[in-house]
């Protein structure tokens, strides 16, 4: 479908941009695969497992440990006693139970039923 005022040129340019981007991504992937292939060959020659050898693009970062939170454990060490959390207070459940009980109550059904409305219109029906 032709673009207004520009003919087919706009669509061709957009398609060219998409193909250009896809080609760039394909070239980057090929380079990554070549680097991976070379690393695996070097690992086989050196005899070390792959996890032991660091990659060139990998930066040295200190290992971050999780903060210890002692909830149920009562430590004897003074440093660990500082990390102990205060006992948790249970939340009040009364409001939620009241709401659930009110929601469970059925709505009142019509108390009086007119028998004339229940009977069929024709006796032989």
Secondary structure, DSSP 4 states (H G I P E B T S, - for coil): -PBTTTBTHHHHHHHHHHHHHHHHHHHHHHHHHHHHHHHHHHHHHH---TTTSPPSS----PPPPPPP-BSS---SSHHHHHHBPPPPPPPP-HHHHHHHHHHHSPPPPPS---HHHHS-SSTT-
